[in-house]
Amino acid sequence: MLFFTYQLAEQCHMTVRQLRREIDLHELAHWSGYRRYKAALEDQAREKVKMERKADQEAAKQKGHARRQR
């Protein structure tokens, strides 16, 4: 949680001391959870794009293979 505190303070353009005065541990924990949730959504989106690209490549291979067999 310490590393996250420094990240959040940097992002908010304040010192860790200022951040700790502004938010309590409960809110800090929620921010941490939000960050993890957002990262998971981004990971899912990246995986979806990878799978779509792979499917497109496979479809293109199949289409090319079918043309060669004619």
N, CA, C and O atoms as a Maestro MAE file, in Angstrom:
{
 s_m_m2io_version
 :::
 2.0.0
}

f_m_ct {
 s_m_title
 :::
 protein
 m_atom[280] {
  # First column is atom index #
  i_m_mmod_type
  r_m_x_coord
  r_m_y_coord
  r_m_z_coord
  i_m_residue_number
  s_m_chain_name
  s_m_pdb_residue_name
  s_m_pdb_atom_name
  i_m_atomic_number
  :::
  1 25 0.826 -1.186 0.000 1 A "MET " " N  " 7
  2 3 0.000 0.000 0.000 1 A "MET " " CA " 6
  3 2 0.877 1.260 0.000 1 A "MET " " C  " 6
  4 15 0.445 2.320 -0.452 1 A "MET " " O  " 8
  5 25 2.089 1.138 0.501 2 A "LEU " " N  " 7
  6 3 2.976 2.296 0.548 2 A "LEU " " CA " 6
  7 2 3.317 2.798 -0.857 2 A "LEU " " C  " 6
  8 15 3.269 3.998 -1.127 2 A "LEU " " O  " 8
  9 25 3.663 1.862 -1.747 3 A "PHE " " N  " 7
  10 3 3.999 2.250 -3.116 3 A "PHE " " CA " 6
  11 2 2.804 2.930 -3.772 3 A "PHE " " C  " 6
  12 15 2.963 3.939 -4.459 3 A "PHE " " O  " 8
  13 25 1.611 2.383 -3.565 4 A "PHE " " N  " 7
  14 3 0.407 2.973 -4.135 4 A "PHE " " CA " 6
  15 2 0.185 4.382 -3.588 4 A "PHE " " C  " 6
  16 15 -0.232 5.273 -4.329 4 A "PHE " " O  " 8
  17 25 0.455 4.591 -2.317 5 A "THR " " N  " 7
  18 3 0.298 5.926 -1.715 5 A "THR " " CA " 6
  19 2 1.180 6.932 -2.432 5 A "THR " " C  " 6
  20 15 0.742 8.047 -2.717 5 A "THR " " O  " 8
  21 25 2.400 6.559 -2.724 6 A "TYR " " N  " 7
  22 3 3.312 7.458 -3.442 6 A "TYR " " CA " 6
  23 2 2.827 7.712 -4.869 6 A "TYR " " C  " 6
  24 15 2.909 8.836 -5.364 6 A "TYR " " O  " 8
  25 25 2.324 6.675 -5.526 7 A "GLN " " N  " 7
  26 3 1.792 6.848 -6.878 7 A "GLN " " CA " 6
  27 2 0.625 7.824 -6.887 7 A "GLN " " C  " 6
  28 15 0.568 8.726 -7.724 7 A "GLN " " O  " 8
  29 25 -0.292 7.644 -5.967 8 A "LEU " " N  " 7
  30 3 -1.476 8.497 -5.910 8 A "LEU " " CA " 6
  31 2 -1.092 9.936 -5.561 8 A "LEU " " C  " 6
  32 15 -1.631 10.881 -6.137 8 A "LEU " " O  " 8
  33 25 -0.183 10.097 -4.642 9 A "ALA " " N  " 7
  34 3 0.268 11.445 -4.284 9 A "ALA " " CA " 6
  35 2 0.902 12.133 -5.490 9 A "ALA " " C  " 6
  36 15 0.641 13.309 -5.744 9 A "ALA " " O  " 8
  37 25 1.723 11.412 -6.222 10 A "GLU " " N  " 7
  38 3 2.348 11.970 -7.417 10 A "GLU " " CA " 6
  39 2 1.289 12.364 -8.440 10 A "GLU " " C  " 6
  40 15 1.362 13.438 -9.036 10 A "GLU " " O  " 8
  41 25 0.316 11.498 -8.637 11 A "GLN " " N  " 7
  42 3 -0.741 11.762 -9.615 11 A "GLN " " CA " 6
  43 2 -1.575 12.980 -9.209 11 A "GLN " " C  " 6
  44 15 -2.054 13.721 -10.067 11 A "GLN " " O  " 8
  45 25 -1.743 13.181 -7.921 12 A "CYS " " N  " 7
  46 3 -2.526 14.322 -7.416 12 A "CYS " " CA " 6
  47 2 -1.671 15.578 -7.234 12 A "CYS " " C  " 6
  48 15 -2.166 16.610 -6.781 12 A "CYS " " O  " 8
  49 25 -0.405 15.486 -7.583 13 A "HIS " " N  " 7
  50 3 0.534 16.611 -7.459 13 A "HIS " " CA " 6
  51 2 0.609 17.126 -6.014 13 A "HIS " " C  " 6
  52 15 0.512 18.325 -5.756 13 A "HIS " " O  " 8
  53 25 0.781 16.192 -5.097 14 A "MET " " N  " 7
  54 3 0.935 16.559 -3.692 14 A "MET " " CA " 6
  55 2 1.929 15.618 -3.035 14 A "MET " " C  " 6
  56 15 2.282 14.577 -3.589 14 A "MET " " O  " 8
  57 25 2.365 15.992 -1.868 15 A "THR " " N  " 7
  58 3 3.270 15.117 -1.124 15 A "THR " " CA " 6
  59 2 2.455 14.009 -0.460 15 A "THR " " C  " 6
  60 15 1.232 14.096 -0.350 15 A "THR " " O  " 8
  61 25 3.155 12.976 -0.024 16 A "VAL " " N  " 7
  62 3 2.483 11.883 0.678 16 A "VAL " " CA " 6
  63 2 1.858 12.420 1.962 16 A "VAL " " C  " 6
  64 15 0.755 12.016 2.328 16 A "VAL " " O  " 8
  65 25 2.540 13.311 2.637 17 A "ARG " " N  " 7
  66 3 2.010 13.903 3.873 17 A "ARG " " CA " 6
  67 2 0.704 14.646 3.585 17 A "ARG " " C  " 6
  68 15 -0.264 14.516 4.335 17 A "ARG " " O  " 8
  69 25 0.678 15.417 2.508 18 A "GLN " " N  " 7
  70 3 -0.549 16.138 2.149 18 A "GLN " " CA " 6
  71 2 -1.677 15.153 1.832 18 A "GLN " " C  " 6
  72 15 -2.816 15.330 2.266 18 A "GLN " " O  " 8
  73 25 -1.339 14.121 1.070 19 A "LEU " " N  " 7
  74 3 -2.347 13.126 0.706 19 A "LEU " " CA " 6
  75 2 -2.922 12.460 1.944 19 A "LEU " " C  " 6
  76 15 -4.136 12.279 2.047 19 A "LEU " " O  " 8
  77 25 -2.059 12.093 2.883 20 A "ARG " " N  " 7
  78 3 -2.518 11.420 4.102 20 A "ARG " " CA " 6
  79 2 -3.402 12.320 4.952 20 A "ARG " " C  " 6
  80 15 -4.272 11.838 5.679 20 A "ARG " " O  " 8
  81 25 -3.179 13.635 4.861 21 A "ARG " " N  " 7
  82 3 -4.056 14.566 5.579 21 A "ARG " " CA " 6
  83 2 -5.419 14.674 4.887 21 A "ARG " " C  " 6
  84 15 -6.440 14.891 5.539 21 A "ARG " " O  " 8
  85 25 -5.421 14.522 3.570 22 A "GLU " " N  " 7
  86 3 -6.641 14.707 2.789 22 A "GLU " " CA " 6
  87 2 -7.553 13.485 2.776 22 A "GLU " " C  " 6
  88 15 -8.774 13.634 2.818 22 A "GLU " " O  " 8
  89 25 -6.986 12.279 2.719 23 A "ILE " " N  " 7
  90 3 -7.819 11.074 2.655 23 A "ILE " " CA " 6
  91 2 -7.406 10.101 3.750 23 A "ILE " " C  " 6
  92 15 -6.252 10.070 4.177 23 A "ILE " " O  " 8
  93 25 -8.373 9.312 4.191 24 A "ASP " " N  " 7
  94 3 -8.084 8.326 5.227 24 A "ASP " " CA " 6
  95 2 -7.760 6.969 4.594 24 A "ASP " " C  " 6
  96 15 -7.833 6.810 3.376 24 A "ASP " " O  " 8
  97 25 -7.409 6.018 5.418 25 A "LEU " " N  " 7
  98 3 -7.016 4.695 4.939 25 A "LEU " " CA " 6
  99 2 -8.157 4.005 4.203 25 A "LEU " " C  " 6
  100 15 -7.924 3.296 3.225 25 A "LEU " " O  " 8
  101 25 -9.369 4.204 4.658 26 A "HIS " " N  " 7
  102 3 -10.548 3.615 4.013 26 A "HIS " " CA " 6
  103 2 -10.657 4.088 2.566 26 A "HIS " " C  " 6
  104 15 -10.853 3.273 1.665 26 A "HIS " " O  " 8
  105 25 -10.534 5.388 2.333 27 A "GLU " " N  " 7
  106 3 -10.616 5.918 0.970 27 A "GLU " " CA " 6
  107 2 -9.425 5.457 0.137 27 A "GLU " " C  " 6
  108 15 -9.576 5.142 -1.043 27 A "GLU " " O  " 8
  109 25 -8.252 5.416 0.744 28 A "LEU " " N  " 7
  110 3 -7.062 4.950 0.040 28 A "LEU " " CA " 6
  111 2 -7.242 3.507 -0.439 28 A "LEU " " C  " 6
  112 15 -6.842 3.157 -1.549 28 A "LEU " " O  " 8
  113 25 -7.844 2.684 0.405 29 A "ALA " " N  " 7
  114 3 -8.105 1.292 0.024 29 A "ALA " " CA " 6
  115 2 -9.079 1.228 -1.152 29 A "ALA " " C  " 6
  116 15 -8.917 0.397 -2.045 29 A "ALA " " O  " 8
  117 25 -10.077 2.092 -1.157 30 A "HIS " " N  " 7
  118 3 -11.018 2.118 -2.272 30 A "HIS " " CA " 6
  119 2 -10.349 2.584 -3.557 30 A "HIS " " C  " 6
  120 15 -10.644 2.063 -4.632 30 A "HIS " " O  " 8
  121 25 -9.463 3.546 -3.459 31 A "TRP " " N  " 7
  122 3 -8.723 3.983 -4.647 31 A "TRP " " CA " 6
  123 2 -7.872 2.842 -5.193 31 A "TRP " " C  " 6
  124 15 -7.775 2.652 -6.405 31 A "TRP " " O  " 8
  125 25 -7.267 2.097 -4.299 32 A "SER " " N  " 7
  126 3 -6.447 0.954 -4.709 32 A "SER " " CA " 6
  127 2 -7.312 -0.089 -5.427 32 A "SER " " C  " 6
  128 15 -6.918 -0.625 -6.462 32 A "SER " " O  " 8
  129 25 -8.477 -0.365 -4.876 33 A "GLY " " N  " 7
  130 3 -9.390 -1.309 -5.503 33 A "GLY " " CA " 6
  131 2 -9.858 -0.827 -6.863 33 A "GLY " " C  " 6
  132 15 -9.956 -1.609 -7.809 33 A "GLY " " O  " 8
  133 25 -10.144 0.457 -6.955 34 A "TYR " " N  " 7
  134 3 -10.558 1.036 -8.233 34 A "TYR " " CA " 6
  135 2 -9.455 0.875 -9.263 34 A "TYR " " C  " 6
  136 15 -9.729 0.523 -10.410 34 A "TYR " " O  " 8
  137 25 -8.224 1.125 -8.877 35 A "ARG " " N  " 7
  138 3 -7.092 1.004 -9.798 35 A "ARG " " CA " 6
  139 2 -6.948 -0.425 -10.303 35 A "ARG " " C  " 6
  140 15 -6.691 -0.650 -11.486 35 A "ARG " " O  " 8
  141 25 -7.116 -1.400 -9.392 36 A "ARG " " N  " 7
  142 3 -7.032 -2.813 -9.795 36 A "ARG " " CA " 6
  143 2 -8.168 -3.183 -10.744 36 A "ARG " " C  " 6
  144 15 -7.963 -3.903 -11.721 36 A "ARG " " O  " 8
  145 25 -9.366 -2.686 -10.447 37 A "TYR " " N  " 7
  146 3 -10.525 -2.959 -11.296 37 A "TYR " " CA " 6
  147 2 -10.316 -2.387 -12.693 37 A "TYR " " C  " 6
  148 15 -10.580 -3.053 -13.694 37 A "TYR " " O  " 8
  149 25 -9.841 -1.154 -12.751 38 A "LYS " " N  " 7
  150 3 -9.593 -0.490 -14.034 38 A "LYS " " CA " 6
  151 2 -8.517 -1.245 -14.825 38 A "LYS " " C  " 6
  152 15 -8.650 -1.420 -16.037 38 A "LYS " " O  " 8
  153 25 -7.460 -1.687 -14.151 39 A "ALA " " N  " 7
  154 3 -6.393 -2.450 -14.816 39 A "ALA " " CA " 6
  155 2 -6.931 -3.767 -15.361 39 A "ALA " " C  " 6
  156 15 -6.542 -4.194 -16.448 39 A "ALA " " O  " 8
  157 25 -7.818 -4.411 -14.617 40 A "ALA " " N  " 7
  158 3 -8.401 -5.674 -15.083 40 A "ALA " " CA " 6
  159 2 -9.248 -5.448 -16.338 40 A "ALA " " C  " 6
  160 15 -9.205 -6.253 -17.269 40 A "ALA " " O  " 8
  161 25 -10.012 -4.361 -16.364 41 A "LEU " " N  " 7
  162 3 -10.804 -4.047 -17.557 41 A "LEU " " CA " 6
  163 2 -9.912 -3.785 -18.766 41 A "LEU " " C  " 6
  164 15 -10.222 -4.212 -19.878 41 A "LEU " " O  " 8
  165 25 -8.807 -3.082 -18.544 42 A "GLU " " N  " 7
  166 3 -7.869 -2.816 -19.632 42 A "GLU " " CA " 6
  167 2 -7.222 -4.099 -20.130 42 A "GLU " " C  " 6
  168 15 -7.033 -4.273 -21.333 42 A "GLU " " O  " 8
  169 25 -6.883 -4.998 -19.210 43 A "ASP " " N  " 7
  170 3 -6.320 -6.298 -19.595 43 A "ASP " " CA " 6
  171 2 -7.316 -7.092 -20.428 43 A "ASP " " C  " 6
  172 15 -6.943 -7.708 -21.427 43 A "ASP " " O  " 8
  173 25 -8.583 -7.080 -20.021 44 A "GLN " " N  " 7
  174 3 -9.618 -7.790 -20.772 44 A "GLN " " CA " 6
  175 2 -9.762 -7.219 -22.177 44 A "GLN " " C  " 6
  176 15 -9.914 -7.968 -23.142 44 A "GLN " " O  " 8
  177 25 -9.715 -5.909 -22.290 45 A "ALA " " N  " 7
  178 3 -9.841 -5.267 -23.599 45 A "ALA " " CA " 6
  179 2 -8.668 -5.657 -24.499 45 A "ALA " " C  " 6
  180 15 -8.856 -5.931 -25.684 45 A "ALA " " O  " 8
  181 25 -7.453 -5.680 -23.932 46 A "ARG " " N  " 7
  182 3 -6.275 -6.088 -24.709 46 A "ARG " " CA " 6
  183 2 -6.392 -7.537 -25.162 46 A "ARG " " C  " 6
  184 15 -6.065 -7.859 -26.304 46 A "ARG " " O  " 8
  185 25 -6.853 -8.405 -24.281 47 A "GLU " " N  " 7
  186 3 -7.016 -9.816 -24.637 47 A "GLU " " CA " 6
  187 2 -8.065 -9.982 -25.735 47 A "GLU " " C  " 6
  188 15 -7.900 -10.804 -26.637 47 A "GLU " " O  " 8
  189 25 -9.128 -9.211 -25.658 48 A "LYS " " N  " 7
  190 3 -10.175 -9.288 -26.679 48 A "LYS " " CA " 6
  191 2 -9.614 -8.898 -28.038 48 A "LYS " " C  " 6
  192 15 -9.905 -9.552 -29.040 48 A "LYS " " O  " 8
  193 25 -8.813 -7.841 -28.080 49 A "VAL " " N  " 7
  194 3 -8.205 -7.409 -29.342 49 A "VAL " " CA " 6
  195 2 -7.274 -8.487 -29.874 49 A "VAL " " C  " 6
  196 15 -7.276 -8.774 -31.071 49 A "VAL " " O  " 8
  197 25 -6.473 -9.091 -28.988 50 A "LYS " " N  " 7
  198 3 -5.573 -10.173 -29.414 50 A "LYS " " CA " 6
  199 2 -6.356 -11.331 -30.023 50 A "LYS " " C  " 6
  200 15 -5.990 -11.857 -31.074 50 A "LYS " " O  " 8
  201 25 -7.439 -11.723 -29.351 51 A "MET " " N  " 7
  202 3 -8.244 -12.843 -29.838 51 A "MET " " CA " 6
  203 2 -8.889 -12.502 -31.185 51 A "MET " " C  " 6
  204 15 -8.956 -13.352 -32.073 51 A "MET " " O  " 8
  205 25 -9.359 -11.270 -31.336 52 A "GLU " " N  " 7
  206 3 -9.972 -10.857 -32.602 52 A "GLU " " CA " 6
  207 2 -8.943 -10.858 -33.732 52 A "GLU " " C  " 6
  208 15 -9.235 -11.290 -34.847 52 A "GLU " " O  " 8
  209 25 -7.745 -10.374 -33.434 53 A "ARG " " N  " 7
  210 3 -6.684 -10.372 -34.445 53 A "ARG " " CA " 6
  211 2 -6.318 -11.796 -34.847 53 A "ARG " " C  " 6
  212 15 -6.132 -12.099 -36.026 53 A "ARG " " O  " 8
  213 25 -6.219 -12.661 -33.843 54 A "LYS " " N  " 7
  214 3 -5.878 -14.057 -34.129 54 A "LYS " " CA " 6
  215 2 -6.961 -14.706 -34.983 54 A "LYS " " C  " 6
  216 15 -6.654 -15.442 -35.921 54 A "LYS " " O  " 8
  217 25 -8.223 -14.440 -34.666 55 A "ALA " " N  " 7
  218 3 -9.330 -14.994 -35.444 55 A "ALA " " CA " 6
  219 2 -9.303 -14.456 -36.876 55 A "ALA " " C  " 6
  220 15 -9.548 -15.194 -37.830 55 A "ALA " " O  " 8
  221 25 -9.003 -13.161 -37.015 56 A "ASP " " N  " 7
  222 3 -8.904 -12.572 -38.354 56 A "ASP " " CA " 6
  223 2 -7.774 -13.204 -39.156 56 A "ASP " " C  " 6
  224 15 -7.930 -13.468 -40.348 56 A "ASP " " O  " 8
  225 25 -6.635 -13.449 -38.508 57 A "GLN " " N  " 7
  226 3 -5.502 -14.074 -39.188 57 A "GLN " " CA " 6
  227 2 -5.849 -15.493 -39.614 57 A "GLN " " C  " 6
  228 15 -5.513 -15.914 -40.721 57 A "GLN " " O  " 8
  229 25 -6.519 -16.228 -38.738 58 A "GLU " " N  " 7
  230 3 -6.918 -17.597 -39.066 58 A "GLU " " CA " 6
  231 2 -7.899 -17.598 -40.237 58 A "GLU " " C  " 6
  232 15 -7.805 -18.437 -41.133 58 A "GLU " " O  " 8
  233 25 -8.833 -16.660 -40.225 59 A "ALA " " N  " 7
  234 3 -9.812 -16.569 -41.311 59 A "ALA " " CA " 6
  235 2 -9.111 -16.238 -42.626 59 A "ALA " " C  " 6
  236 15 -9.465 -16.777 -43.674 59 A "ALA " " O  " 8
  237 25 -8.120 -15.355 -42.571 60 A "ALA " " N  " 7
  238 3 -7.383 -14.996 -43.779 60 A "ALA " " CA " 6
  239 2 -6.590 -16.190 -44.299 60 A "ALA " " C  " 6
  240 15 -6.503 -16.401 -45.509 60 A "ALA " " O  " 8
  241 25 -6.010 -16.975 -43.386 61 A "LYS " " N  " 7
  242 3 -5.274 -18.178 -43.795 61 A "LYS " " CA " 6
  243 2 -6.210 -19.174 -44.471 61 A "LYS " " C  " 6
  244 15 -5.885 -19.745 -45.513 61 A "LYS " " O  " 8
  245 25 -7.373 -19.372 -43.861 62 A "GLN " " N  " 7
  246 3 -8.343 -20.313 -44.421 62 A "GLN " " CA " 6
  247 2 -8.822 -19.851 -45.796 62 A "GLN " " C  " 6
  248 15 -8.993 -20.659 -46.708 62 A "GLN " " O  " 8
  249 25 -9.033 -18.558 -45.931 63 A "LYS " " N  " 7
  250 3 -9.479 -18.008 -47.205 63 A "LYS " " CA " 6
  251 2 -8.395 -18.193 -48.267 63 A "LYS " " C  " 6
  252 15 -8.697 -18.560 -49.402 63 A "LYS " " O  " 8
  253 25 -7.149 -17.944 -47.909 64 A "GLY " " N  " 7
  254 3 -6.030 -18.128 -48.827 64 A "GLY " " CA " 6
  255 2 -5.842 -19.587 -49.193 64 A "GLY " " C  " 6
  256 15 -5.539 -19.914 -50.340 64 A "GLY " " O  " 8
  257 25 -6.021 -20.457 -48.222 65 A "HIS " " N  " 7
  258 3 -5.882 -21.896 -48.450 65 A "HIS " " CA " 6
  259 2 -6.976 -22.393 -49.397 65 A "HIS " " C  " 6
  260 15 -6.714 -23.217 -50.274 65 A "HIS " " O  " 8
  261 25 -8.190 -21.893 -49.220 66 A "ALA " " N  " 7
  262 3 -9.310 -22.290 -50.078 66 A "ALA " " CA " 6
  263 2 -9.086 -21.823 -51.511 66 A "ALA " " C  " 6
  264 15 -9.447 -22.527 -52.455 66 A "ALA " " O  " 8
  265 25 -8.501 -20.658 -51.679 67 A "ARG " " N  " 7
  266 3 -8.222 -20.145 -53.031 67 A "ARG " " CA " 6
  267 2 -7.195 -21.021 -53.738 67 A "ARG " " C  " 6
  268 15 -7.320 -21.289 -54.933 67 A "ARG " " O  " 8
  269 25 -6.185 -21.465 -53.003 68 A "ARG " " N  " 7
  270 3 -5.123 -22.279 -53.595 68 A "ARG " " CA " 6
  271 2 -5.630 -23.653 -53.995 68 A "ARG " " C  " 6
  272 15 -5.081 -24.255 -54.918 68 A "ARG " " O  " 8
  273 25 -6.636 -24.160 -53.347 69 A "GLN " " N  " 7
  274 3 -7.168 -25.490 -53.652 69 A "GLN " " CA " 6
  275 2 -8.047 -25.486 -54.898 69 A "GLN " " C  " 6
  276 15 -8.303 -26.555 -55.451 69 A "GLN " " O  " 8
  277 25 -8.510 -24.354 -55.353 70 A "ARG " " N  " 7
  278 3 -9.388 -24.297 -56.523 70 A "ARG " " CA " 6
  279 2 -8.681 -24.595 -57.783 70 A "ARG " " C  " 6
  280 15 -9.293 -24.584 -58.851 70 A "ARG " " O  " 8
  :::
 }
 m_bond[279] {
  # First column is bond index #
  i_m_from
  i_m_to
  i_m_order
  :::
  1 1 2 1
  2 2 3 1
  3 3 4 2
  4 3 5 1
  5 5 6 1
  6 6 7 1
  7 7 8 2
  8 7 9 1
  9 9 10 1
  10 10 11 1
  11 11 12 2
  12 11 13 1
  13 13 14 1
  14 14 15 1
  15 15 16 2
  16 15 17 1
  17 17 18 1
  18 18 19 1
  19 19 20 2
  20 19 21 1
  21 21 22 1
  22 22 23 1
  23 23 24 2
  24 23 25 1
  25 25 26 1
  26 26 27 1
  27 27 28 2
  28 27 29 1
  29 29 30 1
  30 30 31 1
  31 31 32 2
  32 31 33 1
  33 33 34 1
  34 34 35 1
  35 35 36 2
  36 35 37 1
  37 37 38 1
  38 38 39 1
  39 39 40 2
  40 39 41 1
  41 41 42 1
  42 42 43 1
  43 43 44 2
  44 43 45 1
  45 45 46 1
  46 46 47 1
  47 47 48 2
  48 47 49 1
  49 49 50 1
  50 50 51 1
  51 51 52 2
  52 51 53 1
  53 53 54 1
  54 54 55 1
  55 55 56 2
  56 55 57 1
  57 57 58 1
  58 58 59 1
  59 59 60 2
  60 59 61 1
  61 61 62 1
  62 62 63 1
  63 63 64 2
  64 63 65 1
  65 65 66 1
  66 66 67 1
  67 67 68 2
  68 67 69 1
  69 69 70 1
  70 70 71 1
  71 71 72 2
  72 71 73 1
  73 73 74 1
  74 74 75 1
  75 75 76 2
  76 75 77 1
  77 77 78 1
  78 78 79 1
  79 79 80 2
  80 79 81 1
  81 81 82 1
  82 82 83 1
  83 83 84 2
  84 83 85 1
  85 85 86 1
  86 86 87 1
  87 87 88 2
  88 87 89 1
  89 89 90 1
  90 90 91 1
  91 91 92 2
  92 91 93 1
  93 93 94 1
  94 94 95 1
  95 95 96 2
  96 95 97 1
  97 97 98 1
  98 98 99 1
  99 99 100 2
  100 99 101 1
  101 101 102 1
  102 102 103 1
  103 103 104 2
  104 103 105 1
  105 105 106 1
  106 106 107 1
  107 107 108 2
  108 107 109 1
  109 109 110 1
  110 110 111 1
  111 111 112 2
  112 111 113 1
  113 113 114 1
  114 114 115 1
  115 115 116 2
  116 115 117 1
  117 117 118 1
  118 118 119 1
  119 119 120 2
  120 119 121 1
  121 121 122 1
  122 122 123 1
  123 123 124 2
  124 123 125 1
  125 125 126 1
  126 126 127 1
  127 127 128 2
  128 127 129 1
  129 129 130 1
  130 130 131 1
  131 131 132 2
  132 131 133 1
  133 133 134 1
  134 134 135 1
  135 135 136 2
  136 135 137 1
  137 137 138 1
  138 138 139 1
  139 139 140 2
  140 139 141 1
  141 141 142 1
  142 142 143 1
  143 143 144 2
  144 143 145 1
  145 145 146 1
  146 146 147 1
  147 147 148 2
  148 147 149 1
  149 149 150 1
  150 150 151 1
  151 151 152 2
  152 151 153 1
  153 153 154 1
  154 154 155 1
  155 155 156 2
  156 155 157 1
  157 157 158 1
  158 158 159 1
  159 159 160 2
  160 159 161 1
  161 161 162 1
  162 162 163 1
  163 163 164 2
  164 163 165 1
  165 165 166 1
  166 166 167 1
  167 167 168 2
  168 167 169 1
  169 169 170 1
  170 170 171 1
  171 171 172 2
  172 171 173 1
  173 173 174 1
  174 174 175 1
  175 175 176 2
  176 175 177 1
  177 177 178 1
  178 178 179 1
  179 179 180 2
  180 179 181 1
  181 181 182 1
  182 182 183 1
  183 183 184 2
  184 183 185 1
  185 185 186 1
  186 186 187 1
  187 187 188 2
  188 187 189 1
  189 189 190 1
  190 190 191 1
  191 191 192 2
  192 191 193 1
  193 193 194 1
  194 194 195 1
  195 195 196 2
  196 195 197 1
  197 197 198 1
  198 198 199 1
  199 199 200 2
  200 199 201 1
  201 201 202 1
  202 202 203 1
  203 203 204 2
  204 203 205 1
  205 205 206 1
  206 206 207 1
  207 207 208 2
  208 207 209 1
  209 209 210 1
  210 210 211 1
  211 211 212 2
  212 211 213 1
  213 213 214 1
  214 214 215 1
  215 215 216 2
  216 215 217 1
  217 217 218 1
  218 218 219 1
  219 219 220 2
  220 219 221 1
  221 221 222 1
  222 222 223 1
  223 223 224 2
  224 223 225 1
  225 225 226 1
  226 226 227 1
  227 227 228 2
  228 227 229 1
  229 229 230 1
  230 230 231 1
  231 231 232 2
  232 231 233 1
  233 233 234 1
  234 234 235 1
  235 235 236 2
  236 235 237 1
  237 237 238 1
  238 238 239 1
  239 239 240 2
  240 239 241 1
  241 241 242 1
  242 242 243 1
  243 243 244 2
  244 243 245 1
  245 245 246 1
  246 246 247 1
  247 247 248 2
  248 247 249 1
  249 249 250 1
  250 250 251 1
  251 251 252 2
  252 251 253 1
  253 253 254 1
  254 254 255 1
  255 255 256 2
  256 255 257 1
  257 257 258 1
  258 258 259 1
  259 259 260 2
  260 259 261 1
  261 261 262 1
  262 262 263 1
  263 263 264 2
  264 263 265 1
  265 265 266 1
  266 266 267 1
  267 267 268 2
  268 267 269 1
  269 269 270 1
  270 270 271 1
  271 271 272 2
  272 271 273 1
  273 273 274 1
  274 274 275 1
  275 275 276 2
  276 275 277 1
  277 277 278 1
  278 278 279 1
  279 279 280 2
  :::
 }
}
